[in-house]
Amino acid sequence: FGIDLTAELARRDPSDPFPVIEVAAGAGKVAVLLKPWSAGWEPGRPEPERRKALETLTRLGAFEPNVSSSHPCVFATPYRAADGSILVSVINITCLDREVEIGLSRALAGDEAPMALDTASGREIDAVWRDGRWFVRVNVGALDTTVLKVARAVSRTMEK
């Protein structure tokens, strides 16, 4: 791009686990990740580091995660099924049973309160709106998994 990063490199914090440089380029900007963010990644990173990574991605790319988990070792991954329904795989990699809150973005779950079906227990879970996201609370056994089938409010009929 013909952009000189020398001055920016000199100003960066070497202890930053997620180093990035932002440089003006024409009417926009270029963000350069200075090292692979996945190098040395582990799920139990301290909360301040996880929060900084999320804030950086949000600021740089107007990024909003479609799903989130309240526990760093319980992963949530969204999928869209062939029939168009939203499935969220929830995996607990710890040796303890966990009760976690799974956050759902408005883009994923809609403006009205969605409902989730915990396919492992058969339990229907109403979502609660808080901090700009929908949240459902689910129990996941030790070293276990479940799938949440999310129904938007306009189609709250669940097929179990």
C-alpha positions in Angstrom: 0.0 0.0 0.0 3.0 2.3 0.2 2.5 3.0 3.9 5.4 3.5 6.3 4.8 1.7 9.6 8.2 2.6 11.2 6.9 5.3 13.5 3.9 3.3 14.6 6.1 0.2 15.3 8.3 2.3 17.6 5.2 3.5 19.7 3.6 0.1 20.2 3.5 -1.7 23.6 5.6 -4.8 23.4 3.6 -6.5 26.2 0.3 -6.2 24.2 -0.9 -9.8 23.6 -2.9 -8.6 20.5 -0.7 -6.0 18.8 -2.2 -4.0 16.0 -1.3 -0.8 14.2 -3.8 1.5 12.6 -2.6 3.8 9.8 -4.6 6.3 7.8 -4.8 5.4 4.2 -6.7 7.8 1.9 -10.3 8.2 3.2 -10.0 5.1 5.4 -7.4 3.2 7.4 -5.4 0.0 7.3 -5.1 -2.2 10.4 -2.1 -4.5 10.5 -2.0 -7.4 13.0 1.7 -7.6 14.1 1.7 -11.3 15.0 -0.7 -14.2 14.6 -3.3 -13.7 17.4 -3.8 -17.4 17.6 -0.1 -18.1 18.6 -0.2 -19.3 22.2 -4.0 -18.8 22.4 -5.6 -20.8 25.1 -9.2 -20.7 26.3 -8.3 -19.6 29.9 -6.7 -16.3 28.9 -7.3 -13.7 31.6 -10.6 -11.7 31.3 -8.8 -8.4 30.6 -7.0 -9.9 27.6 -10.2 -11.5 26.2 -12.0 -8.2 26.7 -9.2 -6.3 24.9 -9.3 -8.6 22.0 -13.0 -8.2 21.6 -12.8 -4.4 22.0 -10.1 -4.2 19.4 -12.0 -6.4 16.9 -15.2 -4.4 17.5 -13.4 -1.0 17.0 -11.5 -2.1 13.9 -14.2 -3.9 12.0 -17.5 -3.0 13.5 -17.4 -6.6 14.6 -20.0 -8.0 16.9 -19.9 -11.7 17.8 -23.1 -13.6 17.0 -22.7 -15.7 20.2 -20.8 -15.4 23.4 -20.3 -17.6 26.5 -20.0 -16.5 30.1 -17.3 -19.1 30.8 -14.0 -19.0 28.9 -13.8 -22.8 28.7 -17.3 -23.3 27.4 -17.4 -22.6 23.7 -20.4 -21.5 21.7 -20.4 -21.7 17.9 -23.5 -20.8 15.7 -24.5 -22.6 12.6 -27.4 -22.2 10.2 -29.2 -25.5 9.5 -30.3 -26.5 6.0 -33.9 -25.6 7.0 -32.7 -22.0 8.0 -33.0 -22.6 11.7 -30.2 -21.3 14.0 -28.2 -23.9 16.0 -25.6 -23.1 18.6 -23.2 -25.8 19.6 -22.1 -25.4 23.2 -19.1 -27.4 24.3 -17.8 -27.6 27.9 -14.2 -28.7 28.0 -13.9 -28.6 31.8 -14.2 -31.5 34.2 -17.0 -29.7 36.1 -20.7 -29.3 35.2 -21.2 -25.7 34.2 -24.2 -23.3 34.1 -23.4 -20.7 31.5 -25.1 -17.8 29.8 -25.0 -17.9 26.1 -25.3 -14.5 24.5 -27.0 -14.1 21.1 -26.7 -11.0 19.0 -29.8 -9.2 17.8 -28.6 -9.9 14.2 -28.8 -13.6 14.9 -31.8 -13.8 17.3 -34.0 -10.9 16.2 -35.6 -8.0 17.9 -38.2 -9.9 19.9 -37.4 -12.4 22.7 -36.3 -15.6 21.1 -36.6 -19.0 22.7 -34.0 -21.8 22.7 -34.5 -25.5 22.8 -31.7 -27.3 24.7 -31.6 -30.5 22.6 -29.7 -32.4 25.3 -32.4 -31.9 28.0 -35.4 -31.1 25.9 -35.9 -27.9 27.9 -37.2 -24.8 26.3 -35.4 -21.6 27.5 -36.7 -18.1 27.2 -34.1 -15.4 26.4 -33.5 -12.3 28.6 -32.4 -9.0 27.0 -29.4 -7.4 28.7 -26.5 -5.2 27.6 -27.7 -5.1 24.0 -27.9 -9.0 23.6 -30.2 -11.8 24.3 -29.1 -14.3 26.9 -30.1 -17.9 27.6 -28.9 -19.9 30.6 -28.0 -23.5 30.0 -26.5 -26.4 31.9 -23.7 -28.3 30.2 -22.2 -31.4 31.9 -18.5 -31.9 32.5 -16.7 -32.7 29.2 -20.1 -32.6 27.5 -21.9 -30.7 24.8 -25.4 -29.6 23.8 -27.0 -27.9 20.9 -29.4 -25.0 21.3 -32.0 -24.6 18.6 -32.9 -20.9 18.5 -36.3 -19.8 17.4 -37.0 -16.1 16.6 -40.1 -14.7 18.2 -42.0 -14.7 14.9 -41.6 -18.4 14.6 -41.7 -19.6 18.2 -43.0 -23.1 17.3 -40.3 -25.5 18.2 -39.8 -28.9 16.6 -38.2 -31.2 19.1 
